């Protein structure tokens, strides 16, 4: 479950009825479904990960491409008519230096400035891109690259497991009612290697990455204000995605859930009653005043799993130069606990939205 920064563009209001709904029965097909779905109102490709140098210096990274449909008109007067708009966030967290480097950009698809094309095997926004290489379409190697003033990320990421489809019958349900859902797929364990350049210093890095891809049309329900999301990559080879939608009363929604992926790729669907998520210590942003619970306890009795969640850096709030862009906390975290009585540990990412004000996915 991820944050989209949507029909902010030019203040347009787009009726949901103009777009396709995420409904049960959708059959994923790859490589087609790695790329854009312009008949849906919104979409994102979300790369995050924990990397380290050979000496052990840790970094986190985020490269996220958000697509927003402005209209479904197939015939445009010029290539500059904004049919689809792409907003991309690029973040490198230097944990040792306690510094988060953040860049963002917005482009219309128009004359090839941004897009997510199956024919090109490319997701891009200017020179920030993910290239899919040929091979098994359910576990393709990908080249991740972004460069801006004083910062560069170049990674090769190889899936250790095939792509995972979340939810039931092709949909991840987010609220009651038809279409209150997304089509949601992930690479839960990407073996990453490459380099980071920060202010002239170059670091060779490797580690684990994660990729989420969702496409949908409808907003959150009226009584939902945000969500808490975790990617968990444990040292026993298992992975876990959790999304917990928050209601206006602060409680997690009955439509929360997740997916457990075992070391050999077996999957277990999790529903709200399987999850016990207890927030702990909070960090307050001096920029927005939002108080984020950066520490959590995760209990999943069905998996005999209990984990303590701790941030690798408290200050990982992602701000924006654009007034229309929502604020969220997205950062590298570590996990420690027990599974079936045995010690486990790992790393991943935590995302928290709606702590400064309620999130609106579509205006």
Secondary structure as GFF3:
##gff-version 3
##sequence-region A 1 363
A	DSSP	three_ten_helix	9	11	.	.	.	ID=ss1
A	DSSP	three_ten_helix	16	18	.	.	.	ID=ss2
A	DSSP	three_ten_helix	32	34	.	.	.	ID=ss3
A	DSSP	beta_strand	42	52	.	.	.	ID=ss4
A	DSSP	beta_strand	58	69	.	.	.	ID=ss5
A	DSSP	beta_strand	84	94	.	.	.	ID=ss6
A	DSSP	beta_strand	99	108	.	.	.	ID=ss7
A	DSSP	beta_strand	114	117	.	.	.	ID=ss8
A	DSSP	beta_strand	122	125	.	.	.	ID=ss9
A	DSSP	beta_strand	128	132	.	.	.	ID=ss10
A	DSSP	beta_strand	142	148	.	.	.	ID=ss11
A	DSSP	beta_strand	151	159	.	.	.	ID=ss12
A	DSSP	beta_strand	164	165	.	.	.	ID=ss13
A	DSSP	beta_strand	172	173	.	.	.	ID=ss14
A	DSSP	beta_strand	181	198	.	.	.	ID=ss15
A	DSSP	beta_strand	201	216	.	.	.	ID=ss16
A	DSSP	beta_strand	224	234	.	.	.	ID=ss17
A	DSSP	beta_strand	239	247	.	.	.	ID=ss18
A	DSSP	beta_strand	257	261	.	.	.	ID=ss19
A	DSSP	beta_strand	267	271	.	.	.	ID=ss20
A	DSSP	three_ten_helix	272	274	.	.	.	ID=ss21
A	DSSP	beta_strand	276	279	.	.	.	ID=ss22
A	DSSP	beta_strand	282	284	.	.	.	ID=ss23
A	DSSP	beta_strand	291	293	.	.	.	ID=ss24
A	DSSP	beta_strand	296	300	.	.	.	ID=ss25
A	DSSP	three_ten_helix	301	303	.	.	.	ID=ss26
A	DSSP	beta_strand	305	311	.	.	.	ID=ss27
A	DSSP	beta_strand	317	318	.	.	.	ID=ss28
A	DSSP	beta_strand	328	339	.	.	.	ID=ss29
A	DSSP	beta_strand	342	353	.	.	.	ID=ss30
###
